[in-house]
């Protein structure tokens, strides 16, 4: 430490301006003439000590940190790991020569890592915070600072990556940024996956197909036609310079199959599928984020559940900012090519007209009606698959459907569990412990849970 630095440290330590220049009262280092003291105060004012991070970079490049230049790349959280993968892929022949999380308090610490899900049940570690120093075979160096933080405004995570090199290599740094962005666009591991906006993957243990969706043939055909057009006509629209997107609202009382449609699509389609719940779009910024992700990962099906909870008629809507952003993002002027937007609601009447009635936003409005006897028969027949039945399955399905009037599909699913349990309680199973189902078991299960006006009142939603 130089004499000037020692003097400055002494002034800082004593924490006051000395107004009485008595050499006997001053520490030895401060026993000097007044004019010199004033010079020191001015030097102290102008003195800017090197930060720990600057010191780290200066040592990494073996030159003054002022001779370095940096570029920052901002990423949404779903690109944090991807950007790191891109960096190492583009610089595959470079090696790490140093790494640290630099703090002004502790100087050097180990890199901080975070775990990121890359597929259902599969995770990878990624650098959350810290700096690595890379060196090429021709002795060029690059420092990369990772900074994954909570967004101050909305509480949403954000990924910042700083690239630092010598000023004379600034052009190379610009080219590197371009290469990283191109690699990300080409190799996004989330494209084609079934995810939620918080980057958790949808549970794919249970696979659903179109036969699981018990709705009228007309409804199923209209949905499938829209899906087929989305996949098959996109290229034709593109080659003829036409915007290509689809929007569909599915409405009906709870339990009629709207949510099941989402599960079927997530199991059957090949494109990206993003399942959005009301908690995912509580602010305008989060709506913007969801659409940004969908466009990045297109072709994408965006599945908005319970639209009425955040897109109701403007008057009295306490989420008007969310509604406004949703309208803007779905507007015909937005770049929504290769987006299929599906929304579900229990109450179509409360949806903002500017959202549901404008063709550039939603092209189709499809009613999911309660099951009639024929649909109940089809669903019960499907539920009986793999089970032993006393009567012929078709006969049992038809007779049980007559008993279970006004039940929705969700209620039938729940009720069937009660039927299995009743069969077990009644000791109706074979030597291999497989239950044997019958119309009598259906009746006993119905009596156990209670019926009022042909509507099950216990164990189901309204």
N, C-alpha and C positions, 0 to 999 in steps of 0.2 A: 504494500500500500504506500502510495506517495505521501509526502508531508502534507500536501493540500488535502488529500483524501482523509488523512488522520485528523486534520484540523476540522474538516467538515463533520466527521463522525463525532468529534468531541462536542461541537456546537449542538449537533442533533441530540447527543446524550444528555447534555445539561438542559436542553429544551427551553432556553430563554436568551434574550439579548442582554448582554452584560453592559450596564450603563456606567459602572464605576470601575475605572481602569487602575486598580491597585494590584500591582504585581504579586503582592503577598496573598491576595484573595483568589487570584486566577490559577487554574491548573497550569502546570509547567508549559503545556503546548500552546496555551493562549497568552503567554507573557510576551507580548509584542506591541509595537506602536499602534496608536489609534487608526492612522491612515491605512496601515496594513490590515487591521481588523475590518475596516469598511470594504477593502478590496476582497477580503474573504467572504463577507456577507454577499457581495455582488456575485462572486464566483459560486457561492452556494445557491443563489437564486437561479443562476443559469445552468447549474449542474443537473444532469439527467443521467442517473446511474443506469447501467445496462440491466435489463430485466433478465430473469433466469432463462426465459425462453430465448431471448436474443443471445445470451451467453451460450446456450446449447447449440443454436444454429451457427454462431460464429465459430465454435469449435468443430462443428460438423463439416463446414466448408473451408475452414482454416483461413477465414477472412472476415473483415468487419461486416456485421449484419446489414449495414447501410448499403452494401454492395450487392445485396440480394433482392430478388423481386418475387412476389407471390401472386397467385390467382386463386380465387375461391370458387368452388363449384357447390351450388345449393341443390339439394335433392329432397324430394318427399321421402318419408321413412321407408316406403316399400322399395326404394332404390338404394338404400344404404349398403346392404351386403352386395348388391349387384355392382355398385360403383367400385367396391373393394376388389371384387372378382375381375372387373374390367381392367383396373390398374395393374394387377399382377399378370393378367393375360397379355396386355399390351407391352409390358416391360418384363417379359418372361425370362430374358437373359440377364436381368439385373439381380443383384444380391443385397440383402439387408445387412448393413454394417453397424447399425446402432438403432436403438429404440428406447423410448422413455415417455412417461407422462410427466411433463415438466410443470413444477409448481413453484411459485415464488416463496412459498413457506417451506417446502420440503426438498426443493431443487429437483431431484429425480425420483420417480416412482415407476413401478411396473405398469405396462399398458393395461387399460381397463377394457374388458371384453363384455359383449352381450350375446345372448343366444337368440337366434332368429329361426323361425320355422320356414322351411323351404318346400315342404310337402307335408301331407297328413302324417303325423307321427315321426317326421324326420327334421332334425335341426342342425344348424351349423353355427360355429362361433364366428363373431365378427368383431373387429376393433371398435369399441365404443368411443374411447377417448385416449389420445396419445399421439406421439409423433414417431415415425420411422424414417431412417435415412437409408437411401438406396444408392448403389454404385454400379455403373456399367463396366463392361470389360475394357473400355477406353478411358476409365477413371472419371467419367462425368458423375455428378452427384445430384440427387433430388431428395428433398425432405417432404414428407406427406403428413399433414396433421389432420387427424380424424376428430370430429366433434359432433356427437350425437346428443342433442339437447331437447328439453321440453320447450315447446313454443310458448313464448311469454303471453301472447294475446289470447290464444284459444286453448292452451293446454295440450296442443297436438305436438308430437315429436317432429324434429327436423334434423336433417343430416347436412353438415357442412364439411367439405374436404378442401383443405388448403394445400396447394402445390407450390413449393419454394425451390428456386434455383438461382444461379448467378445471373445478373442483369444481362450479360452478353448472350445468354441462352433464352431470352424472352420469346423469340420466334418459335424455338423448339417447344417451349412450354405451351404456347397457343396451339401448336399442331398436336401435342399430346392430349390436350383437352378435347380436341375434335375427335381424335381416335377413341378416347374413352367413351364419349357420347355415342359414337357409331357402334361400338362393341355392345353397349347397353341396349341399344335399340334392336340389335340383331339377336342378342342372347338373353333376353329377359326371361328368367326361369318361371315367372309368375304367369306368363301368357299361356292361356289354355287351362289354367288351374281354377278350382272352385273355392273361392275365398270370401272372407268378410272384410270390410274396410279396415278393421284393426289388425289385419294380416294373419288372423287365425284361419286355418283351413277347415272347410266343411267336413263333417264326419262322413267318410265314404264307406263305412262298414256295411251299411244297408244299401243295397242297390235297388232302385225303383225303375220300372218300365211303364210304358203307356197303358198296359193292362191294369196297373194299380190305380190309375185315375178313373174312377167310376163316375162318369158324367154322361150326358146324352151324346149320341153319336154326332149330332150337329155341332155341339160345343167343341168336342174333341177334334172334329175335322177342321173347324175354323182355326183353332189354336195350331194344329199341325200344319195347316196351309200357310199361316203366317211364319211359322218357324222354317218351313221348307223354302218359302220365298226368301227369307233372310239369308239362308245359306247358299241357295242356288242362283239367285238373281243378282247378288251383289256385284259380281264381275261384269254382268251386262250393264247394270246401272253405271258403273265406273267408266266403262268404255264409251258410254253415250253421254258422259258428263252430267249425269243426274245425281243429286244427293240421295244417299241410300240409308234409311234408318226405319225403324218400326217402333210403334208405341201401342201398348195394349193395357186396358184396365179390366181387371177381373173383379166382379162384385157379387156379393151374396152373403147370407147369414153365416155365422161361424160353423165350421165343420162340414162345409159343402165341397171342399177339395181345393181351395185356392192355395193354401200352403203346400199341399201335396203336389200341386202342379210344379212349384219351385223345386221340390225334391226330385221329381221325375226329370225335369230339365237338367238339374245339376248332375244327375246320373247318366243322362243319355246324350247330351250335346258335347261337341268337341271344342267349342270356343270357350273363352274365359267366362266365368259366371261369378258375379259379385252379389251376395245376399245382403241387403241393407235393411236394418231394423230401425225403428224410431230413435233409439239411443245413438245410432250412428250419424244422425243428421240433426243434431240439436242446435247447431248454429249455421249461419250462412257459409262460413269458411269450411265447415265440414261437408256441406253439399258440394261446394266447389272442388274440394279434395276428392270426393267420390267420383265425380265426373272426370277429373283429371286422370285418376287411376284407370277408369274405364276406357278413356280414349287411348292412353298409353298401351293398354293391353288388348286393344281391339283386334279382331271382332269380339264383342263383349255383350253378354246379356246382363243387364242391370235389373235386379229383382227387388223392388221396393215393397216391403211388407207394411200393412196397416197405414196406407196413405192418408186416411182421414185424420190421423193423430197429428199431422204437421202440415197438411195442405187443405185445410177446411176453408170455407168461404171467408173472405178477408175481414168482413165485419165480425168482430169478436174473436178473431184469430190472434192468440197471444204469441204465435210464432210467425208473424208476418214477414220477418227478415228471411226466415227459412223458405217460406212460400215464394217470396220475391226472387231469391236466388234459384230456386227450382224452376220457376218460370223462365228466368234468363238462360239457364243452362240447357233447357229443352227447347228454346226458341229456334225457329227455322233458320236463323242466321248463324247459329253456333255450328261448329265443325263436329257434328255427331254422326258422321258417316260410319257405318259398321257398328252401330249401337242398337241393340234391341232392348227397349225399356218396358218392363212389365211391372204394373203396380196392382196391389190387392187392397180391397176395402170392404168393410162390412156394411157401409152406408154410403152409397153413391151420391145421395142427395146433398150431403154436406161438403162434397168436394168443390173447390173453387171452379166456377164455370170456365174461366180463362185457361184452366189447366185441362179439364176433361173434355171440353167442347171444341177445342182448336185442333184441326187436323194435323198441323205441323208438330203437335206435341204427342197426342194419342190418336192413332188411326182407328182403333177398334175398342168397343166397350162390350164386354162379354159377361152375360149373367150366369152365375153358378146357382142353379135352383135346387131346392130340397129334392131328395130322391123320391121317385115314385116307386110303386111296387116292383116294377120290372128292374129298375136299377138296384133296389135292395136285394132282389133275388140274385142278380149278377154278383153283387159284392159278397153276399153270404156264400155263394158257390165258390168264390175265389178264396174266402177265408177257410173253407172246409178242406182245401187241398192239403193232402198229406195226413189227414185225420181219418180214423175208422168211423163209419157211420152205420147206425142200425137200419135206417131207411136208405133208399137210393139218394145220392147227393142232390140230384136235381129236384126230387120230391121234397127232401128236407129243406132245401134252400127256398123253394116256392112257399111251403107252409110256414116256415119261420118268418119270411118276409111279410106275410099277412098279419103275424102277431106284432111285429115291430113297426107299426105305422108311425110316420112322422119323424123317424130317426134320421139324423144326418150321418154321413159317412164316418165322421170322427166318433160319433156316439156308437155306431155299430162296431167299430174297432174296439172301443172300450168294453162294450157289452160282451163281445166274443171272449174277452179275457175272463169275464164272470162266468160264462158258459163252461169254459175249460175248468175253472176252479170248482164249479158246481159238480161237474162230472167226477172230479177227484174226491170231493166230499161224499158223493153218493157211491163211491167205490166202483165207478163205471170205467174199468180199464181191464185190459187183457193180461195174459201171463207175462208179457214183456213191458208192463207198466204203461202202455199206450192207451190214452183215454178213448172211450167209445161214446160218440155223440149221437143224440137222438132228439126228436121233437119234444119229448117229455123233459129232457134236460134243459132245452131252451125255455120251456114253460116254467120249470122250477127256478131257473136263474132269474127270469122275469119277476116271479113272485117274491124272490128274495130281496131284490133292490127296490121294489115298489113301483106301481104305475098309477098315473092319474090322467084320465082322459087320453089314454093311448100315448102319453108322453112320459118318458123316463124322467124322474125327478131327482134321483139320487145318483151321484157319481158322474154327472155330465154337465157341461156348460149349456147355457140357453141358446 
